[in-house]
Amino acid sequence: MKTFFPSDSCKETQLNAFYPQAWLQVERGKLSKLSLQSSSSSIESLIKVPEPSILPYFKPVDYVEVLAQIHEELESCPAHERSNLYLLQFQVFRGLGEVKLMRRSLRSAWQKASIVHEKLIFGAWLKYEKQGEEIIADLLSTCEKCAQEFGPEDIATHFPVDTVLDAGSFYDTCAANGNPVSKHVTFKINDEDIVCDKQKISGLSAPFHAMLNGCFTESNREVIDLSENNLSPSGMRAIREFSNTGNLGEVSPDLLLEILIFANKFCCEKLKDACDRKLASLVSSREDALELMDYALEEDCHILAASCLQTFLNDLPDCLSDHRVVGIFMLANKKQRSIMVGHASFALYCLLSEVSLYLDPQSENTACFLERLVEFAETDRQRLFASHQLGCVRLLRKEYDEANRLFEAAFNAGHIYSAVGLARLSHINGNKQWSYDKLTSVISTGVPLGWMYQERSLYCDGNKRLADLEKATGLDPTLTYPYMFRAASLMRKQDVHAALAEINRILGFKLALECLELRFCFYLALEDYQAAICDIQAILTLSPDYRMFEGKAAASQLRTLVREHVNNWTTADCWIQLYDRWSSVDDIGSLSVIYQMLESDAAKGVLYFRQSLLLLRLNCPEAAMRSLQLARQHASSEHERLVYEGWILYDTGHCEEGLQKAEESIKIRRSFEAFFLKAYALADSSQDPSCSSTVISLLEDALKCPSDRLRKGQALNNLGSVYVDCEKLDLAADCYINALKIRHTRAHQGLARVHYLRNDKAAAYEEMTKLIEKARNNASAYEKRSEYGDRDLTKADLDMVTQLDPLRVYPYRYRAAVLMDSHKVNEAIAELSRAIAFKADLHLLHLRAAFHEHTNNVLGALRDCRAALSVDPNHQEMLELHSRVNSHEP
């Protein structure tokens, strides 16, 4: 989702116009020197930090309570309400930034859809969310397995077949009444006569029955003229065929439309249904859908309309650039919407708004879709969320009065986060004090959250501002703005070391592009161009099209300018740098080196693969998948390509198919990467303890094949882990020691485990200390070392973990358990709650639920159980706890 930067609020924090050429002349020797003493104004313009964006998301103050309510409603609601509840759950996870949980909620909405329109909307949404992953379906087909499709294969099968009175019933009724019946009737169309079975034609509809057997003059005629009904002779012959067989046969689309209109006019429901279904099966492109949707809406054809809708939605986001498609969604009246989307209007416009917000949040399309979303909201929660989203868009479009009305409506309905919009608008109007007071009121009347203090900091200065930002970080350490503001402030005061330390705090656990961008600016100001190019190359790895300084300059352009002021590395230099940074667990630095190496003539497949490993370690799965696909694209041989395909499948949950690709690669050529992949996938997929010997053999085979020290160190480390699991500690120690000899620094952790299993806790602690000293990113090392120290050392290490990476949940659980053991129940629950406030974690919720159960707080325990089951519906221990607590509910 694009970020929201309302340009007229908090004007003093806006970035000045930036022209990179003013800083970096392309010709050497013309570099503008930036002295901290002489160019403070230039530094000031470079390092200003934009205000935090207003997120167009559903952000309840107590998301745990909302998730619990949704889970409770799902347990008892009618089937037709489930999809919308899962959609609301999706919106909660969207506000929390939990991408995997968002997708799971969408999948649940799709699976539980009770009507075909919901099925196709959520199916298209899932497809949209998985853009760029089409390769997975192709790879699965090579393994003789089909990927799951997220839409009904044949829409018509999801609509009940219309039933009408049997063809002979009208005729039989007429004959029973003693009326003389002629067996045939001739329909004249222009100059052609079409002879039909009168009984069969009268059975098509009540109007035909009345015409042929009732009191009308036509009932006594043997020839009836239908020339004035816009029906061709071919159309009438097709209708005759249908009256005889119940099948339309091979009929052209134009003729089908002619028959459809005729069937609608004469109320031939079964004939109309047949046309509807046949036309729906012919929709195969956007142009088809555009042409046929008009007929569907005009002639009340629900199946055809659904088929056209599915075609549009499966073409997202591209179809929203077609004004004809947008017009259909914008201009449909109530009856037409009912035909097109049934009772799923809110879900449809929720999807369209989501896509349009990403394309251009300020566009007229986005505003109109969101207006429809507000209009079709059926519940208070839907309405407040839609109002907040539309308020964000109105604010961007500088439609301030309307934005204020929408934020006010959302806030009054219970969406407290909309106070951010109200505060920004008040500040725009020159009433900064009202904004401050509004946030103060919000903080004092409920549970204070990090974003509340962050927002209030915008409306005060000096120490009050810094105090609010410290409070914001304490409550929610994932907010980037406080770190950026503090770092920029320190840089302006020429406290370079403290400024870098501050921005590095968040980059140590959250690889935020805006934070890398700010650090890049710091390095520019310091004329440290080697460090600057490292950061900009990391940015380009994560987002190749990234634009810096609020979109004013392409990152790739800035990199070109900075490169003029750093020394070029040879291929050998690059490998040395990569070994140094990999060994010191400097993942951002390693990314940068690989980016530079990709410009050389080196084998790109291998480098993109290494890049994907680093990105996974940095918790950037989408970028990692992009790199893996590039590795496959640049593979130098078939056996290499098969390995990368295997990793793509493995990383997307298709472990057996990944294993199959590894085996295919080995058949072509025995290689390190193929054996390593096979060992990795087998160890993960097999529940049989005896497979350890096979994994050991595969890793030994891998080590016999040519590879570089970086990968061999990883293989030795993995082999050591398998030996430990098999209780072969001497062999494990040998593996770890050999890995350390080739500078695989993480092997210290495995060797520490060996020491611990040999009952040498002090040696284990010392081994982990070596890793901490060597690793640049060492939060995990402190966490592991905590297992080997005494109670005070353990507490100190875990406190350090929280300081370095507040997203790691084990330290909170450990501290809470210690407090609980000391009978400090409230403090124990508070320790868990401070982490739960910014991280929806199953284990934290599980432990807090257990604490509530222990203190007989049944409602608190039940709430946490339900919220935890929203995070993982199949967690067995959680299900058991929920069942136990639920049985005690009053």
N, C-alpha and C positions, 0 to 999 in steps of 0.2 A: 504494500500500500504506500502510495506517495505520502510524504510528510506534509504537514500543514503548517505553514509559516505566514500567519496574517501580517501583511506588510505594514499596516498602519498602527499597530499597537506596540507599545514599548519601543518607540522609535530610536531611543538612544542606544539600543543593543543591536541595531541592524548593521550589517556588514557594509562598509563603503564599497564603491565600485573598485574592482580589482583588475588590473591589467598586468599579466605576468611579465610582459616585455619590459615593464618599468623596473622589475626586480632582476630579471635575468636576460641580459643581452645575448643573442646567439653567438656573436663573435667573442672569442676569448679576449680577455683584457678589458672588456667593456661592462663587466659585472658591477652592478650598483652595490657598493660596500654598505653593509648595514651595521653600523656601530650602535651598540645599545645606548651609548651616551649621546651620539649626534643625530640619531634617526628615530627618536622616540615616537614622533608623530606617524612615521611610516609603520613602525611596529604596531602602534595603536590601531591603525586601519587594517592591518593584516590579521590580528589575533582576536578581533571582536567576535563574540559568541552569539549566534542567533538565539532568540528565546525558545523555550521548549515548545514543541508542536502540540496543538490540540488534537487529540486522537478521536477519529470519528467512530468510536467503538462503544459497545455496551460495557460499562465499567462500574458494576455495583460496589458499594462500600464493603459489603460483606459477601464476597463471591461464594464462600463456603455455604452460607445460608441459602443463597439462590440455587446453587447446584443441588443442595439437599432437597429443596422444595421441588425442583424439576424431577429428581429421582423419585420422590414420593408420589408425584402426580403420574409419572410413567407407570407406577405399580398398579394404579387403579383406573386410569383414564380410558375412555372408549378408544377403539383402534384408530379411528379417523383423526384423533388429536395428537397421536404420537409423533408424527413427522414434524409438526410445528414445535413440539417440545424439544425434540433433538436439534431443531434449527436454533432455538433459543440457547440451548446448551452450547452449540457451535459458537454463538455470539459471545458467550461468557468466556470460552477458551480463546476466542479471537482477542478479547480485551486483555487476557493474560499473556498473549504471545505464544501460546502452546500449539504449535503447528501440527504435531502428530495427533494431539487430542482433537483439534478442530476437524481434521480429516476423518477421524474415527466417528465423530458425531455426525458428519455429513453422510458417511456410509450407513450409519444406523438410520438416519432419516430416509435414505434411499431404500434400505431393506424393509423398513416398517411402513412405507408409503401404502396408503389404503386405496388411492385412486391413481389412474394412469398418469394424470398430469403431474402429480407429485413425483411419481417414479421417473418421468422423463426430465423434470426440472432438476432434481437432486442428482440424477445420473449425469446430466450435462454439467452440473456444478463440479462434480468429482472429476470429470474429464478435463474441465477448465483448470482445476487445481493441479492436475498432473501433466500440464503442458510441458513438453520437453522430455517426457518419459516414454514416448511412443516406441522407442527402440526396445523396451523391455518386452512388449508384446511380440515384436519380430523375433527376438532371441528365444522366447518361450516356444514359438512355433517351430524353431529349429530343433527344439528338444521334444517335439511332438506333444506340446502342452499349450492350451489356449489361455490367453489372459482373460480375466473377467471383464466383461463389457458392462458399462453402467447405464444401459438403456434397454427398454423392451425390444426384443428382436423384431416382433411384429405387433405394432400398436393395436391393430384391429382385434387381436386375440384378447385384449384387455377390456373390450367393450362387449356387453351382452348382445347376442343376436336378437334383432327385433322379431317379435312374433305377431303375426296377423292371422285373421280368420282363414281357415283352409280354403284353397282355391275353389273347391266344389261346393262349399257350404251355402253360398248365396244362391247358386243354381238350384241346389236341393231344396232350399226353403221356398223358392219361387215355384218349383214344380209341385211341392206338397200342397201349395195353396190353390192348385188347379189352374195356374196361368199357363197358356200355351208358350212354349219356349222353342225358338229357332236355334238350331245347333251352331250355325256360323254367323259371323257378322263381318262385313267388309268395311275397312277404313280407307277412305279416299284422301290421299295427300297429293295435292297438285294434280298431276295427270296419272298417278299410279294408284292401283288398288291393292290393298294388302288384306288377304282373307285370314281371319283369326277365329279361333275357337271361342265362341261367345261365353261359354262357362268359365274358361280359363281367364279371359280378359276381365270378366265381371268379378272374378276372385281377387284381382289386384288391389281393389280398394272399394270402400263404401260408395264414393261418387260414381265409379264405373258401374257398380252394381245397380245404383239408382238409375243411371243413364240407360242401361241395357235391359233392366227388368222392372223398373218402376213406372211411374205415371208420366214420364217424359215422352215426348213424341219420338225421340230416338229409339225407344224400346220396341217400336213397331216397324222400324226401318231395318232393311237388310244392308243398306249402305249409309255410312255416317261420314261426313266430311270433317276432317281434322286439320285442314290446310291452314287455318288461322291460329294454330297453336305453336308455331315456330319449331315444328318437328319435321325432320326429313323422312323420306321413305325408308332410308337405311336405319334411322332411329326406330321407326315403328316396327320394322322387321326384327330388330334386336329385342324390342319389348315383347313381340310375339314369341320369340325364342325363349325369353325369360319366363313368360306365362306358361309355356309348355314344359320347360325343364328346370326352372328355378336357377338358371345359370346364364350369365351374360355372354360367355364365350370370349373370343378375341375381338375386342372393340377398341377403336382408337380413342385417345384421350378426348379429342374434340367431340366425338359422338357420345362419349360417357357424360360429358358436361351437358350436352343437349338432352340426353335422357334424364339426367339428374333434375334439371329444371322442370321437365315435363312431369316427372314422378312427384316432385314437390307440389306442383300445381294441382295434380289430381289425387294427392294424398296417398300415393302408392308407397307405403312405408317400407315394405319388403324390397321393392325395386330400388327405392332411394338408398336403403341400407347397403344393397349390393353395389350401387354406384359409389357410395361413400367409401366403402372398403377397398374397392378396386382402384379408385383414384388415389387413396392414401398410399397404396403400395407402389404407385408410380412416382412419388416425390423423391427425387434423388439429388437435387441441387437447390441452391438458394433461389435461382431464377424460377425453377418449378414451384417452389414454395410461395414465392411472391405472386405468381400468376394464380395459383390455386387457392391461396388463403382468401382472396376476395370472394371467390365462389363459395368457399366453405362458410364464411360469415354470412353471406347473403342467403344461402340456401339452408342454413342451420345444420351443417354437416360436421358433427363433433369429431368423428374419426379422422377425416381429412384435415380439419383444423389442428388436431393434436399432432398429426404427422408433419404438417408444415412447421408447427412450433418446435418440434424436435429438431428439424433440419436447421432452423434459425439458431437454436441454443447450442447445437453441436458445432456451430460455426463461430462461436464466441472466441475471442473478442472481435474478430474481423467484421462480422455482420453489423456491428454497431457503427461502422463507418459508412454504412449504406443508409441514406436518408429514407429510403422506401421501407426498409425493415423497421427503423426507428419509428416511422410514422404509424405503422400498424400497432406498435406497442403504446404509442402516445395517444392515438386518436380513437382507439376502440371504446365504444360505449358499453354500458352495463351488459346488455344482451350479447354483444359480440365477445366481450371478455368471458362471459359464461360459456359460450360456445368454444372459445379458444383454450381456456385454461381451467374451466370448471370452478371449483372452490379453492383453487391454489393461487389466487392472485397475490397474496402477501409473499409467498415463497418465490413466485416469478419475479416480482419487482425487487425483492431482496437480492436475488442473483443479478439482475440487470444493474441495480445500483452499485453492487460490489464491483462488477467489471468496469462500469463507467467511471467510478471513483478512481480506479487504478489508471485508466486511460487519460482522464483529465478531470480532476475534481472541480474545476471551475466552469465546466462546459454547461451549456443549456440542457443537454441531454441528461447529465447527472442530476441537475436540479429538478427536472421534470420527472425522472424516474423516482426520485426521493419524495416528490410531492404525491405520487401515486402510492408509494409505500406507506406514507402517513395516512392517506385516505383509506387504504385497505387493511390497516391494522385492526385486529379483532379483539385484542386484549390490551390491558393497561401497559404491560411490559413491552409488547410490540410497539405500542404507540410512543412510549417515552424514548425507546431506542431509536425509532425512525425519526422522531422530532429532533433528537440530538444530532443525528447524522445530517439532516437537512439544515440544521442550525450551523454546523461546521461549514457546509458548502455556501450558505448565504453569507457567512462571515468572509469567506475567501472572495466572494463576488462583490464584497463591500455593500451588500444590501443589509445594512446594520439594523434597521428597525425590525425587519422580518426575522433576522437572526436572533435578536433579543427576545422577540415573542416566542420563538421556537425553544430557545434555551430555557426561558422562563417556564414554558409548559412542561418541558422534560424535567426540570429541577423540581417543580411543584408536584409532579407525578412520582417523585422519589429517586430520580437519577441525579444524585448529588454531584457527580463529576461535571455536570453541565454548568455548575457554578464557575468553572474555568472560563467558559464562553462568556458568561455574564460579566465576569471581572475584566476580561480583555476589552469587551465593548465599552464598559464604563471608563476604562483607561483611555480608549480612543476618544471618548467624549470629554476627556480632560478631568475626570473625577477619580484620581488615583486613590484618594483616601477611601472612597466607597468600595473600591476593589479590595483594598487591604482589610477593611472592616467585614466585607462579605466572607472572605476566606477565614478570618478570625472567628466569625460566627459558625462557619462550617466545622472548623477544628474543635470548637468548644462544645458543640451539640452532638457529637457522635464519636466514633472511634477514629482517632487521627491517623492519617495515612501519609506516606511520603509525598505523593503528588500535591497534597494540600499545602504543605510547607514550601515545596518547590514553587508553586504558583504564588503564594503570598510573598515570597522573596522578591518577586518582580516589582512589587509596589512599595518597597522600602529600600534603604541604602545603608552603606557602611556596615557596622558590626551587627545590626539587626538583620541585614540581608544574609550575611555570612552565618549567623546563628540559625536562621531558618534553613539554609542550605545544608548545614551540618545535621540538623534534625531530619531533613528529608533523606539524607544518605543513611542515617541511622535506622530509619523506618523502612526504607526501600533502597538498598545499595545498588539496584540495577538501573536507577535513573541516571542518565548520562550527563544531563545539564549541570548538576551541582559540581561534578568533577571538572567539567570544562570551564565553568565560570571561575572556580577557585584557581585552576591552573593558569587561566588567562590573566587573572588579577595578580598572581605571583610573578608572571612574566613581565607585566607592566612595571612591577616594582623591582625588576632586574634580579629577582631571586630565581635564577635559571634552574638550579638543582632542585629546589622545592617544586617549581612549576612542572618539570619533567616527572618528578616523583609522583605528583598528584595525578597527572594524566595516565601515567603507567599503572596506577592503582586499578583503574577500571579496565585498562587493556590487558591486565593480567588474568581477567576472567571473562571479559566480554569484548569480543572483537568487533567493536562498533566503528563503522566507516567514518562517522563524523569525528570520533576521537582520534583515529589515525590521521585524519585531515588536519586537525588542530595541531597534533604533534609534528606533522610535516611543516606546518607554518612556523612552529618554534625553531625547528632545525634550519629553516630558511633564514630566519632572523639571526640565528647564531652562525650562519655561513657554514654549517655542518652539512655539506651537500651529500656526503656519503650516507649519512643517517637519513637525510631527507629522501634520497632516491630509494632507500630500503622501504620506507613507509609507503611511498607512492606506488612502488611495484607490488607491495602487498595489497594495496587498494585495488589496483588493476587486476590482480589475480582474483579477488573476490567479486569485483564488478567491473568488467572490461569497458563498459560505457559510462562509468561514473563521471559526473561533472562536479567540480569543486566550487567553493565560494558562491553558494546558492545558485549553481547552474551557470555561472558566468564564464567558467573555463573548463575545458575538457582535461581530465586527469592525464590522458595520454599526451596532450600538448605540453603540459607542465613538465612531465617526465622528460620529454625531448629537450626542453630548455635546461633542465637541471643536469642532464647527462653531459652537457658541454663543459661542466665544471667538476667532473669526477674522472678518475683514471679508468681506462678501459682494462678489464680483466681478460686474460687469456683463458682458454678452456681449462688449463691446469689450475690457474688461480681460482676459477669458479669451483672446481672440485675440492680444492683445499678449504675454501670458505664454507662450502656445504658441509664438509666433514666437521669443521670447527663448530658451526652453528647447530648441526644435528646433535653433536656430542654434548653440547652445553644446553640442550633442550630449549633452543631459541627457535621456536616454530615460525614466528613472523620473519625473522632473519632468514631462515631456510627457504621460506616461500619466495622471498625477494631474490635470493640467489638463483633459484630454479627459474623464475620469471626471466632473469637475465640470460640464463643458459639456453632458454628456448629460442633466443634470437640467433644462436649459432647454428652450425650444421650438425650438431649432435643429434643422436637418435631421439626424436621427440616423444615417441610412444613411452619410453622408459621414464622420461622426465615428467610427462603429464601424469603418469602413474604415481610417481613419488609425490607430486603435487597433491594428488587426491588423498594420499595417506596423511599428509600434513593437515589438509582441510578437515578430514574426519576427526583428527585429534583436536582441532580447534573448534569442533562442534559446528561446522559449516557444511551440513550434508548436501544441500542443493549445489553449492559450488564444487564439492567433491565429486558429485555425480557428473557434473559438466566436464570436469577434468578427466574422469574415467572414460567418458564417451570420446573425448579428444584423444586419449591414449589409444583407444580402439581404432579411431580414424587414422592415426599416424603409425599404427603398428607396422613394423618392417617385414613381418612374416606371418604366415597363417597360424603357426603355433603360438606366436606372441599375441595375436589378435584373440585367439580362443581363451587365453588366460584373462585378458581384460574383460571379455564377455562373461567369463565365469565370475569375476569380481562384481560386475554390474548386477548379475543375477543374485549373487550371495548378499550383496548390500541392500537389495530390495526384497529380501525375505524368501528368495527361491534357492534355498541351500542345496537341495538335491540336484537341481539343474546346474548350479554352479559347479558342483562336484563332477557332473557329467562333462562339462566343458574342460575341466582340468584333465580328465582322463583322455579326452579326444586330443588335447594338446600333447600329452605324454606319448601317445601313440605315434605322433608325427616326429617329436623330438623330446628327449629327456632334458628338461631345463629346471633351473632353480625355482623360477616363479611358478611353474606348473606343479611341481612337487609341493611347494609351500602352500599354494592354494588348496590342493587336495588335502593336505594335512590339516589345514585350518578349518576347511568345511567339514571334514569328517569328524574332527574333534567336537565341532559344534552340533552336528546333526545326530550323532550316534549316542544312544543312551546306554550302550553296552560297555561296561568297564574294560572288557577284553580288547576293545579297539585301540587302547593305549599303545599296545605293541605295534600296531599298524601305523599309528601316527608317528611313533618314534622312528620306525623304518623309513617312512616318507621324509621326515625331516633330515635323517642321515643321508638319504639319497639327494635331497636338495643341497646339502652342504658339500657334496661331492661334485656338484655342477658349478661352472664358472659364474661368479657374481661379484659385486663389490662388497666392501667391508660393512657398509651401512645395512645391507640386507642380510648378510651372513650373521651380523651381530643380532639382528632380530630373530633369525632362525635358531641360533644358539640359545637365546633367551627363552624362546618358546619351548625348545627341547628340554631346557632345564626345568621349566614349569611342569612338563609331563612327567619327568623323572621324579620331581617332588611328589606329585599326585600318586606315583607308583611306589613311594617311600624309598627310592634309590638316591639317597642324599649325597653320596660321594660323587656319583655320576652327574647329579644336578650341579653340585659345586664346581666340578670341572667345566661344565658348560658355561656357567656364569663367569668364572674366572677367565675363560678363553674369550668370552664376549667383551669383558672389560679390557682385555689386552688389545682389542681392535676398537676401543673407545665407544662401546655401546653402553652409555652411562646408566641407562635404566636397569642394567643387570645388577647394580648394587641392591636393588629392591629384592630380587630373587635370592641373592646371596644372603641377605639379611634374614629372609624366611628360613633358609637352610640353617643358619646359626640358631635361630629361635627354636626350630624343631630338634636341634641338638642340645637344647636346654641352655644355650649360651645367650641369654637375653641382652647382656651388656654388649657382646659382639654385634648382635643384630642392631642395637641402637646406634652403635658406632658406624656400622655399614650404611645405615640410612642417613647419618650425619654427612657422610662423604657425598651421597647423592644430593643432599640439600645444598652443599657447598658448590657443587658443579653445575646444578641445573638452574637455568634462568627462570623457568616456570616450575616452581617447587611446592605448590600447595598440596598436591597429592603425596609428595614425599613426606611433608610434615604430618599428614594424616596417617600415613603408614607407620611412621616412626612412633606415633602416639601409642601404638600397640606394644611397644617394647620398653617403655619407660615406667617409672613409678607413677603414683596418682598425680602428684604435683607436676611432673614433667609432661604427663599425658594431657593434663588440663592446659598447660602452657602451649603445647604443640597444637592442640585443637583450637585454642583461641587464635593462634597464628593462622591456622587454616581459614578460619572465618574472616580474618582480616585480609588475607590474600585472595580468597575466593568464597564470598558469602553464599554462593549458590550450592556449595557442597553441603549435603544435609546431615551427614553422620555426626559432625560436631554438635549440632543442636540436639540431636537424639541422645548423644552420650551425656551432655550436660544436664538435659532434662531427666535422664534416668538416675544420675547421681543425686539430683535434687529430690527426686521421688524417694530414693532410698533413705534420704535424710528427713523424710516426712514433710518436705516443703512443697506441698501439693500445688499451691497457687503459683509459686515461682517456677515449678516444673512445667506447668501448662503455659505460663507466660513465655518461657523459653521456646517452646514449640510454636506458639502463636506468632511470635515475631518473625519466624521464618515462613510460616504458612501465609502471612499477609502478602508476601511477594512471590511465593513459589507454591504452585499446586502440586504437592508431592504426596504420593500414596503413603509412603512410610511415615512421614510426619503426621498425616491425618490418622493413620492406623494407631500410632502410639498415643496421640492425644485422645482418641476414642477409648483406648484401653484405660487411660488415666481417668477419664470421665466415668467409665464403668466401675472402676475401683472405688470411686468416691460416691457411687450411686446417683450420679447425674445422668439419668437415663436419656433425657432429651438432648443433652450435649453429646452424649455418646452416639445416639441415633443420628443426629445431624452430621457428625464427622464420618460415620459409617456410610451414610448415603452419599456424601460428597466424595469420599474415597472410591466408592463403587462407580461414581461418574467418571473418575480418572481411570479405573480398571475394573470393568464389570465382572471379570472372571477370576479375580484374586481370591483364592480359596480361603485363606485365613480371614480375609475381610468379610467374605460371605458368611463364614461361621460366626464371627463376632456380631455381625448385623443380625443374624437369626437369633442369637442369644439375647442381644439387647432388645430386639423387637418384641420378644416374648414377655419382657418386663414392662413394656410401655403401658402407662395407665389408660 
